[in-house]
Amino acid sequence: MAEKKAKAPKGKARGAFFNIEGAKVTTAKKYCPRCGPGVMMADHKDRTACGKCGYTEFKK
């Protein structure tokens, strides 16, 4: 049988979600208030949304 090739990951690398300033590391995205630290919200044009629980905050 033919071997399956590994697919390249889609989207940004996880390192793009963090800002490093000297010895301090901060997150570039907001954490979900329902799920807590560790679950980042997706940033859309008109809203931020959690992919795990569905919590959404609309931008004004």
Secondary structure, 3 states (H helix, E strand, C coil): CCCCCCCCCCCCCHHHHEEEECCEEEECCCEECCCEEEEECEECCCEEECCCCCCEEECC
